[in-house]
Every structure is written in structure tokens, then in C-alpha cells.
Amino acid sequence: MSRDTELKERWDVLIEKLSAQFADGDVLELDAIIYLVGVQELGKPHATYKKDEKINLMHIAICRLLEPYGYYEFEMFDEEGWPHYIIKEELPTLKAGEQTVLMKEALVNYFIEKQYIV
């Protein structure tokens, strides 16, 4: 099975499972899944977040998702429990489609690591 085919199949399983759990069957968008990862990483799933906090949650998620690729490194938790990352390597310039594939791959790997999907 090719890498692209395997990624697509795993992505479809992930979308189906997350959408059923968090979106009453509506299909979750990529940004919504990134947001969910940010909430998971912060560890406060029942809190209500302001707009700027939601943006920060997405940033946390992106850092966490791209950490295994060597782009970010966890630095510390601040006094409010928010994780902070440092940039280890600048992201390469990617076309929109390439960015999407990278994020889908990172999300699939994250949820495999968390044993949410196989």
C-alpha cells in the first residue's frame, strides 16, 4: 500500500471517528481538529475560551504536531499551565496542498500515538 493511500485511509478513519464524537456526525474541518489537539494538550477540555485563546490553542497544537518533525521543541508550562515551545527549525515554504498533507500526516501520527486510531 502506498504511503499516500495509507494516509488517506487513516485520515478518513480519523475524520469519521472524531466527527462522530465531537460534531454530532457533521464532518470536522482540519482547523477544528487542530483546535481539538490544542485543547487536549492544554488539558482543560471543559473550559470556555476567548477568541485569542482559541488562536493560542491552535498554535499549541501546531507546535505539538510538528515537534516530531524537528520544527519545534517543548520548552515549559507557564504558571497558568499553558505549554510553550521554541522554534528549532524554520518551516520550509510549502504550497497550500503540501501544508494540508503535512498537517494531516502529523494529525494521523498524533492520534496513532495517543492510541485513538491504529
C-alpha positions in Angstrom: 0.0 0.0 0.0 1.4 3.4 -0.9 2.1 6.0 1.7 -0.5 8.3 0.2 -3.2 5.6 0.2 -2.4 4.6 3.8 -2.5 8.3 4.9 -5.8 8.8 3.1 -7.4 5.7 4.7 -6.1 6.6 8.2 -7.3 10.2 7.7 -10.8 9.0 6.7 -11.0 6.8 9.8 -9.8 9.7 12.0 -12.3 12.2 10.5 -15.2 9.7 10.9 -14.3 8.9 14.5 -13.7 12.5 15.6 -16.8 13.8 13.7 -19.0 11.2 15.4 -17.6 12.0 18.8 -17.4 15.8 18.6 -19.6 17.1 15.8 -22.8 15.1 16.0 -22.0 13.4 12.7 -21.1 16.6 10.9 -17.7 16.4 9.2 -15.0 18.2 11.1 -12.7 20.5 9.2 -8.9 20.4 9.5 -8.8 23.6 11.7 -11.4 22.1 14.1 -9.2 19.0 14.6 -6.2 21.2 15.2 -8.2 23.1 17.8 -9.2 19.8 19.5 -5.5 18.8 19.7 -4.7 22.2 21.3 -7.5 21.7 23.9 -6.2 18.2 24.5 -2.6 19.4 25.0 -3.7 22.1 27.4 -5.7 19.6 29.4 -8.7 21.8 30.1 -11.4 20.4 27.8 -14.4 21.9 29.7 -13.1 25.5 29.8 -14.6 28.2 27.7 -12.1 30.0 25.6 -12.0 33.6 24.2 -11.1 34.2 20.5 -7.4 34.9 21.3 -7.1 31.8 23.5 -8.6 29.7 20.6 -5.8 31.0 18.4 -3.3 30.2 21.0 -4.7 26.7 21.3 -4.3 26.2 17.6 -0.7 27.4 17.9 0.0 24.9 20.7 -1.5 22.1 18.6 0.6 23.0 15.5 3.8 23.2 17.7 3.0 19.8 19.3 2.1 18.2 15.9 5.2 19.4 14.2 7.5 18.7 17.2 8.3 15.1 15.9 9.4 16.6 12.6 12.1 18.7 14.4 10.4 22.1 13.8 9.5 22.8 17.5 10.7 21.7 20.9 8.7 21.8 24.1 10.1 24.4 26.5 7.9 24.6 29.6 4.5 25.1 31.0 3.8 28.6 32.2 2.2 29.5 35.6 -1.3 29.1 34.1 -0.5 25.6 32.7 -0.1 26.6 29.0 2.7 24.8 27.2 5.3 26.8 25.4 7.5 25.7 22.5 10.7 27.0 20.9 11.4 27.0 17.2 14.2 24.6 16.4 14.0 24.9 12.6 12.0 27.2 10.3 9.2 25.6 8.4 10.0 25.2 4.7 7.9 27.2 2.3 5.1 24.9 1.3 2.3 25.2 -1.2 -1.2 25.1 0.4 -1.8 21.5 -0.6 1.6 20.5 0.8 0.8 22.2 4.1 -2.5 20.3 4.2 -0.8 16.9 3.6 1.8 17.7 6.3 -0.8 18.6 8.8 -3.0 15.6 8.0 0.1 13.3 8.4 1.0 14.9 11.7 -2.5 14.6 13.0 -2.8 11.0 12.0 0.5 10.3 13.7 -0.6 12.2 16.8 -3.8 10.2 17.1 -1.9 6.9 16.5 0.5 7.9 19.3 -2.5 8.6 21.5 -3.9 5.2 20.6 -7.1 6.8 19.3 -6.7 5.2 15.9 -4.4 2.4 14.6 
